[in-house]
Each structure stands twice: as structure tokens, then as C-alpha cells.
Amino acid sequence: MGLQGDASGEDCDSSAAGGDDLLLRLRSFKSDYFPLHQQRFQDLVAEGQHPTTLFIGCSDSRLLPYLLTGAGPGELFLVRNVGAFVPPYDGSYGHHGTAAAIEFAVLSLQVGHIIVCGHSHCGAIKALYEEVPAEANNLRRWLDLGRDAALPVVPTPDALRRTEQRAVVLQLERLMDYPMVRRRVVAGQISLHGWHCVIEDGEVHVFDVQSGRFVAASVATHSGTGPYHPYVEHDGQVLSDENP
């Protein structure tokens, strides 16, 4: 009876998993991936997490932080939101997950790098030029964090690409308004990195603060730092409230 019961249980497990792709993936993690990295996970529990990088990326499913950076367990502290936006540091101390994550990463985890990563074909950036559904009240307010990056033009593919990159730099500038971030950037304890991932090319373009341009990582001399000066585009436009 016991043997029959065990076999029946296995059949039930197999049947329950049939067609449930998420359940199958969870089982695959436990049986295939975890044994190869078990010691690493146990060390991270015993010693605590010590990520070196805060990665603020768009929630878009095509943006893959761990693949882009080659990072393993415990290396990235991840924040994903619509558009990879950074809320202002206004001292209101409201409920805001992204702001709280920035403070935790800097003050408690003492990360040495903060990456803001946007990407091509970003729905959030496109939405800056379109009507937002009436019921999307939170989305409408959230998109306000990117509106200073929008251009007063018809949203052509080139304009959308420029807006995506301008939005990344806008978030870097907003990060510098966080006292704990600015203090550590000035002291050389934190480096800021602005990235724009072109999904269809597999190329990440990094923001070069000296030239005010995004440079393909394949030819860049660094992974991006800044901003310390106003963002000057190749056509001489400066990203600011006075000249958005």
C-alpha cells in the first residue's frame, strides 16, 4: 500500500505540473540551477548580501540586467519600474519603493555603482507622447517623472530614441539630488552610469559625461560616469527645465 501510495503521489505531482509552465520552471530551478550554485546561496545567507551595484532598470520584459552585466547571485541590487524613472528627493517621506531602495542601497548596502538603464522601443517613453487610459491614474502621475525629457516634436523613431536617452540622463540628474548619493559621488565612493540598451542590436550605449553623448559599449573607453555638468546633446541642446 505504501509503495502504491508513493507512486500515486508522484503521478499526481506530474499531473499537477502538466500545463503549468511557472510550476515547471520553479521545479527546474530547484533541480537544475540551484545545485550548481548552492554554496553561493548559502554563503549569501550566512554572510549577508553585499551587492556592489544598484541597477535601476525599466520593467520591460526584454531588458535583462543579469545577462547584460554577467552578474551572478548577490551582485546586483535591482529596482525595476516603468521607464526606469527616479522620483525626486523631496523630503516628503511618503511610500515610494524606488526612493526607499535607493536609500537602502546607498546607506545600508553601501553600493559603489548606480546604473540607470533605459532601452529602445520603451513603452513608457512612447506614452509620453500619447493619451494615457483614463483609469491609469497612477501611471499618468508616474510618467510625469519623464516629461522633461520629451521633445516638442512629432514622435518619430529618432525622436523616441533621443527621448529614451534624455530620460536616462534626467534620472541621473535627479539621483544627484539625493543627499546621500551626491555626497558619495563627490567623495568618489559612488560612480553613476547611464545606459541605453538597443534591444534589437544587443548593444548598450553608455553616457559619456565629457562629450554629452551616448557611446556604444563596444567602442567606449568606460562604462559611463556622471552627470557633473549639464547634458549637452550633439545638436547643442541642453537638457534642463529651461530648455527641455
C-alpha positions as CSV (number, residue, x, y, z in Angstrom):
1,M,0.0,0.0,0.0
2,G,2.8,2.4,0.9
3,L,4.6,1.8,-2.4
4,Q,1.4,2.3,-4.3
5,G,0.7,5.5,-2.4
6,D,4.1,6.9,-3.2
7,A,3.8,6.1,-6.9
8,S,0.3,7.7,-6.9
9,G,1.7,10.8,-5.3
10,E,4.4,11.1,-8.0
11,D,1.7,10.7,-10.7
12,C,-0.3,13.4,-9.0
13,D,2.7,15.8,-8.9
14,S,3.4,15.1,-12.5
15,S,-0.2,15.6,-13.5
16,A,-0.5,18.8,-11.4
17,A,2.6,20.3,-13.2
18,G,1.2,19.4,-16.6
19,G,0.4,22.7,-18.4
20,D,1.6,24.8,-15.5
21,D,4.7,26.4,-17.1
22,L,5.5,28.5,-14.0
23,L,5.4,25.5,-11.7
24,L,7.7,23.6,-14.1
25,R,10.2,26.4,-14.1
26,L,10.2,26.5,-10.3
27,R,11.0,22.8,-10.2
28,S,13.7,23.3,-12.8
29,F,15.4,26.0,-10.7
30,K,15.4,23.6,-7.7
31,S,16.6,20.6,-9.6
32,D,18.9,22.1,-12.3
33,Y,20.2,25.5,-11.4
34,F,20.3,25.6,-7.6
35,P,22.6,22.5,-7.1
36,L,25.3,24.2,-9.2
37,H,25.2,27.4,-7.1
38,Q,24.0,26.0,-3.7
39,Q,27.2,27.0,-1.9
40,R,27.0,30.6,-3.2
41,F,23.4,31.0,-2.0
42,Q,24.3,29.5,1.4
43,D,27.2,31.9,1.7
44,L,24.9,34.8,0.9
45,V,22.6,33.8,3.7
46,A,25.4,33.2,6.2
47,E,27.4,36.3,5.3
48,G,24.6,38.6,4.2
49,Q,24.3,40.3,0.8
50,H,26.9,42.7,-0.3
51,P,25.9,43.8,-3.8
52,T,28.3,46.3,-5.5
53,T,25.8,47.8,-7.9
54,L,22.3,49.3,-7.7
55,F,20.6,48.7,-11.1
56,I,17.6,50.9,-11.8
57,G,16.0,49.5,-14.9
58,C,12.8,49.6,-16.8
59,S,10.3,46.8,-16.1
60,D,10.2,45.9,-19.7
61,S,10.5,42.1,-20.1
62,R,13.1,42.4,-22.9
63,L,15.6,44.2,-20.6
64,L,17.7,41.5,-18.8
65,P,20.1,43.0,-16.2
66,Y,21.8,39.8,-15.3
67,L,22.5,38.9,-18.9
68,L,23.7,42.4,-19.7
69,T,26.1,42.6,-16.8
70,G,27.1,38.9,-16.5
71,A,26.2,39.2,-12.8
72,G,25.6,36.3,-10.5
73,P,23.6,35.9,-7.3
74,G,24.3,38.6,-4.8
75,E,25.9,41.1,-7.2
76,L,23.0,43.4,-8.2
77,F,20.5,45.2,-6.1
78,L,17.6,45.5,-8.6
79,V,14.9,48.2,-8.9
80,R,12.5,47.7,-11.8
81,N,9.8,50.2,-12.7
82,V,8.0,51.7,-15.7
83,G,10.6,53.7,-17.6
84,A,13.5,53.3,-15.1
85,F,12.4,56.6,-13.5
86,V,13.8,58.1,-10.3
87,P,11.4,60.0,-8.1
88,P,12.6,63.3,-6.7
89,Y,14.1,63.6,-3.3
90,D,11.6,66.0,-1.8
91,G,11.8,65.1,1.9
92,S,8.1,64.1,2.0
93,Y,9.0,60.6,3.3
94,G,6.0,59.1,1.5
95,H,5.5,55.5,0.5
96,H,7.8,55.1,-2.5
97,G,9.6,51.9,-3.3
98,T,12.2,53.3,-5.7
99,A,13.3,56.1,-3.4
100,A,13.4,53.6,-0.4
101,A,15.5,51.2,-2.5
102,I,18.0,54.0,-3.4
103,E,18.4,55.0,0.2
104,F,18.8,51.4,1.4
105,A,21.3,50.5,-1.4
106,V,23.4,53.6,-0.6
107,L,23.2,53.9,3.2
108,S,22.9,50.2,4.2
109,L,24.4,48.2,1.4
110,Q,27.0,50.9,0.5
111,V,27.0,50.1,-3.2
112,G,29.8,51.6,-5.3
113,H,27.9,51.9,-8.6
114,I,24.4,53.1,-9.6
115,I,23.2,52.2,-13.1
116,V,20.1,53.8,-14.7
117,C,19.3,51.7,-17.7
118,G,16.7,52.6,-20.3
119,H,16.2,50.8,-23.6
120,S,14.9,51.1,-27.2
121,H,11.2,50.8,-28.0
122,C,10.3,51.8,-24.4
123,G,6.5,51.9,-23.9
124,A,6.9,54.4,-21.1
125,I,8.7,56.8,-23.3
126,K,6.2,56.3,-26.1
127,A,3.4,57.0,-23.7
128,L,4.8,60.5,-23.0
129,Y,3.6,61.4,-26.5
130,E,0.2,59.6,-26.2
131,E,-3.0,59.7,-24.3
132,V,-3.0,57.6,-21.1
133,P,-6.1,55.4,-20.4
134,A,-8.5,57.3,-18.1
135,E,-8.3,54.6,-15.4
136,A,-4.5,54.7,-15.3
137,N,-4.2,57.4,-12.7
138,N,-1.0,56.1,-11.1
139,L,0.6,55.6,-14.5
140,R,-0.2,59.2,-15.5
141,R,1.4,60.6,-12.5
142,W,4.4,58.3,-12.8
143,L,5.0,59.4,-16.4
144,D,5.4,63.0,-15.1
145,L,8.9,61.9,-14.0
146,G,9.9,61.6,-17.6
147,R,8.1,64.5,-19.2
148,D,11.1,66.9,-19.0
149,A,12.9,64.5,-21.4
150,A,10.2,64.7,-24.1
151,L,10.8,66.8,-27.2
152,P,8.3,69.3,-28.7
153,V,8.2,67.3,-31.9
154,V,6.2,64.6,-33.6
155,P,7.4,61.3,-32.1
156,T,9.4,59.8,-34.9
157,P,11.6,56.8,-34.3
158,D,14.6,59.1,-34.0
159,A,12.8,61.4,-31.6
160,L,11.8,58.5,-29.4
161,R,15.4,57.2,-29.3
162,R,16.6,60.6,-28.3
163,T,13.9,60.9,-25.6
164,E,14.8,57.5,-24.2
165,Q,18.4,58.6,-23.8
166,R,17.4,62.0,-22.5
167,A,15.2,60.3,-19.9
168,V,18.2,58.3,-18.6
169,V,20.3,61.4,-18.1
170,L,17.3,63.1,-16.4
171,Q,17.2,60.3,-13.8
172,L,20.9,60.6,-13.2
173,E,20.5,64.3,-12.5
174,R,17.6,63.5,-10.2
175,L,19.8,61.0,-8.3
176,M,22.3,63.8,-7.6
177,D,19.5,65.5,-5.6
178,Y,19.6,62.7,-3.1
179,P,22.0,64.0,-0.4
180,M,23.5,60.6,0.4
181,V,24.1,59.9,-3.3
182,R,25.6,63.4,-4.1
183,R,27.9,63.2,-1.0
184,R,29.3,59.8,-2.1
185,V,29.6,60.8,-5.7
186,V,31.6,63.9,-4.8
187,A,33.8,61.8,-2.5
188,G,34.5,59.3,-5.2
189,Q,32.7,56.5,-3.4
190,I,29.9,56.0,-5.9
191,S,30.0,56.1,-9.7
192,L,26.9,56.9,-11.7
193,H,26.3,55.1,-15.0
194,G,23.7,56.0,-17.6
195,W,22.9,53.1,-20.1
196,H,20.6,52.8,-23.1
197,C,20.2,49.3,-24.3
198,V,19.3,48.9,-28.0
199,I,17.4,45.6,-27.7
200,E,17.5,44.7,-31.4
201,D,21.3,45.2,-31.7
202,G,22.4,43.7,-28.5
203,E,24.4,46.9,-27.8
204,V,24.4,49.0,-24.7
205,H,25.2,52.7,-25.2
206,V,26.8,54.4,-22.2
207,F,26.6,58.0,-21.3
208,D,29.9,59.9,-21.6
209,V,29.6,63.0,-19.5
210,Q,32.5,64.7,-21.1
211,S,31.1,64.7,-24.6
212,G,27.4,64.7,-23.5
213,R,26.8,61.7,-25.8
214,F,25.9,58.0,-25.6
215,V,28.6,55.8,-26.9
216,A,28.3,52.2,-27.9
217,A,29.9,50.0,-25.2
218,S,31.8,48.1,-28.0
219,V,33.9,51.2,-28.6
220,A,33.6,53.2,-25.3
221,T,36.5,53.7,-23.0
222,H,34.4,53.4,-19.8
223,S,31.1,52.2,-18.6
224,G,29.7,55.7,-18.1
225,T,30.0,58.2,-15.3
226,G,28.1,61.4,-14.5
227,P,26.5,63.7,-14.5
228,Y,28.6,66.6,-13.3
229,H,27.7,69.1,-16.0
230,P,24.5,69.9,-17.9
231,Y,23.7,67.3,-20.5
232,V,24.6,68.8,-23.9
233,E,23.3,66.9,-26.9
234,H,25.1,66.6,-30.3
235,D,23.0,69.4,-31.6
236,G,23.8,71.8,-28.8
237,Q,20.5,71.4,-26.9
238,V,20.8,71.3,-23.1
239,L,18.5,69.1,-21.1
240,S,17.1,71.3,-18.4
241,D,13.9,72.8,-17.2
242,E,14.6,76.0,-19.2
243,N,15.3,74.1,-22.4
244,P,13.7,70.6,-22.2
